Amino acid sequence: MKLNYRIVVFALAIVFGLFFSAPSLLQMQDGKKVTLGLDLQGGLHMLLGVKTEEATKSRIKSIAASIKNFSDRKDILLDELKFDESSISFSLLDVDDVKSIKEFLGEIDGANVSVNAESFSLNLTQEEIVKTEKLAIDQAIETIRNRLDQFGLAEPVVARQGDEKILVQLAGIKTQEEEQRARELISRAAKLELMAVDEDRNARVNSMSHSDAASYGDIILSDVKNPQMKYLVREIPILDGGMLTDASMGFDQNNRPLINFKLNAEGAEIFGDFTGKSVGKRLAVVLDGKVYSAPNINERIGGGSGQISGNYTVEEAKDLAIALRSGALLAPIYLMEKRSVGPSLGADSIEASMIALIGGFVLVIIFMMIYYRAAGVIANIALIANLFIILAVMSLFGATLTLPGMAGIVLTVGMAVDANVIISERIRELIYQGKSIHKSIEEGYSNAMRAILDANITTLIAAVVLYAYGTGAIKGFAITISIGILASMLTAILGTHGIYQMLESKIQKSKNNRFWFGIKG
């Protein structure tokens, strides 16, 4: 027996497989492990709807805020800037400003602008409304996924279902508290707005109706700590969470949790200009329609940073920071369907899958040993190594194993054996033709290589396409198939070839082809 580079690489691959799959197989505390999917360990299944019409309202409000900020920066005097769910209207006090405001409005995508002397009105085109609603769903999917990733859940499934629905699957959610926390994090709008308090009329806020406030361009908001306490604030915000760049949990001087936030360059400029002009007045920090604080402005505030204080627990402050950091939802979402998958179902699924995997694996091993004898044993060694390598790679990358993923492993077992069957048959054919053991082995691998590569490469391409365009369980199936194909190329081609080369002299001396390859002669 002699060593060769193929057997050395194969041995290293086996050591790699054993080392990195051990934490998952033995359920060790240390080391990276394969994460079980929703169908295997239980968890939470939700179907969410998106109120896309609210995205259009938010877009209108955002445009109104942009117009207000632009006019303030350019010292353009507006008369009665008003907006509703679908349109904005205002008038200019100085005719010389018409050209400047026209140019600004012309840069707004998807807007129909009507001008009558110094009066302007604006609404969104139908194409822009459809685009905004579609964007709201896409943004909701991305935002929810970002929040759950930061929440610490391993590979949550967040995918579009139909035109306006979102499927969310969270594996490992077992308690009512965990479920409630995850649902609040997903559904929270996290819409941050900095709004000017109407100091001239705020003293009368408790005697005002909402229609009275609207007539002054104001809205009435409640304090988050004390709902009986009301604030009268300007309806058009100074700036919103779209200009937020970061949010993190911190503590105040009394060691109470709060949220620190930072604004981008544009937000910092607007914030600085507003606070510089509003010394002595109050600025309300509004989150999801509730006033968290309304501090007095004592001086111009530069740097574009601020704080949100409230009666938080540390956990609530962390979740709120995650929600703000991942971005506000453009449109509210609501729960359409909720289903809890119990761990008992997962246990049944694992048991059934393991029976299928082990049963198929054992039958294949027995067949290979009976039909190909020693060559079958060599193929089985490659097959076992293949399974360890698949598990090791999945553990190393923290991949999630689902039922379709286990089906992919079962399929990989068949494909790995198929490569060894092709090689063994080619070797047997050449031995029947009277060629030497050395030539039979080398030419057998050479002749089988094209068929094996064609089959594996086409399957790998299909798996890559499934991963690129599939979601959830389909991705899990594609991952296991892809890893399995690459592992089988290493074990079934390189590894078994190395074993044959190492045993070649022994095979030639024994001249027992029935023992080695299961054939006469």
Phi, psi and omega in degrees: 000138179224145179282154175215167186297330181294316182290329178293314178298318180297317179296318177296322178296321178294317178299316177302313181298315181294318184294311186275344176271344182303314180302324180284317182291320183263000181052049180286152179291320182267158177092157180282140182232159173290135177269133178277139181284180182303320184287348181253327182243002181082170180157210188238131177243124181226145172242120185250145173254157181240126178278081189295334180296334179290336179295323178294319178298317180296323180295317178299315181296322179294320178295319178300319178295323179294319178297316180297316180295319180296316181294325178293318181293323183266005182056042176265127182271120178256146177246116175057067172286114184233153174210153174233206185290339187226354185210164178230141177218147176195167177232155177259143178273341181236119182297337181291345181270358185300314182299315182296316182289328176298316180297320179295314181294330180293341180271356180277120182293139172069024182250136169264121183246127176246136182235131175226096185061244180262008181259137182235145170222148185217137170216168182272144175291160179298323178297321181290326178296314179298317180297319180295318180293321177294319179298324180298321179289313179300318181292323179297318179299312182294318181294315179298318179298316179298318180296316182290326176298316180287336177293335176106009178278138182279120175044063174293147177267119176228112186213151175291140175228112187075204184274322188228023181240153179232127177267129177233126176234125183239106179281145175090359176280112187243329183256162179296324180294316178297319180297314181297318180296317180295319180295320179294321180294320181292314189275347184295127181293323180055043181267107181266132177222139172254118190233141181282132175284132177282090186295332183291332186238356186299331180297337182259013188299325183289342180258002182266150169264169179295326178291324175298316180297319181297328180294339177260004184077025183243169169225157180255125180236151180264155175283138184294327181276324183230092183302341179285340181274125184247152175232140173257113184237156178294134186296324180275117184290155175294314173202166182231183185294349176298341180261008180280135178249336181201153175210138181211155179280141175217190180225144178275187184294341177262013178064031176261140183296142174213175181247124173265134178228156179232147181251158176285181186299318180295315180297320179297321179293314179297316180299315179295316180297316182295312182294329178294327181271351189238030178300133182095348178258178182249150177238121182271129173267109188248128178232119181053043174080009178239141179275118180270328175197156179220070185287155173286143176269111182267337180198170176298133182251110177260179177090341176066039178228157180200184182224150173239115180253151180190178181274068185265155160271167179300319181296316179297320180295320178297314181295321179294319177298320177298314181298317179292318183294324182279350176105150179283149174285133180290333179219145180296151175244157180220153184278123178260325183207139178223134180219129177262130177260115184285155179296338179293322176296319178299318180297318178298319180296317179298316182298313180296319181292319180294323177299316179296316182293310182292319179299312179297319181297314181294317179298318178297316180299316180296315180300313182298321181290321181287317188277320184250358177057236184297323177299325177292323178296318178299317178297322180293324176299316178297322181295315179296317177300322180300316180296317179298319181294318177303310182297321181295315180295317179297321178294317183300322181263004179064033183292157179262129179261123178241176177302313176300327177296319177294325175296323177296323178293318178300316179296322179297323177302313179297319181291321180295319178293322180303318179298318180290327177296315180299315180296313181299319179294322178296317179297317180297319179300317183290324176295319177301328181282357176092011180281160181291163179300317181300310181293324180297318181291311184294313180289330177298315177293320181296316181290325183281340188301316184297313180297319181293315180297316180301313182295316183289319182293317179295321177293321179296320177298316178299320180294320179297318178296317178300318180292320183292322186250350180273173178224156171054242186297327180296320177298319179298318178297315181296321181296311182294322178297315182297312179297318181297320179296312181296321179293320181292328176298323180287314186278312187285332182259299183289313186294308182294325177299317178297322179295316178299318180296323180292326184263003189305311182297323179292320179296317181295320182292321184289328181051030180249080183293334178295318180291317186278323186233000178074027178232161179280157174105000000 
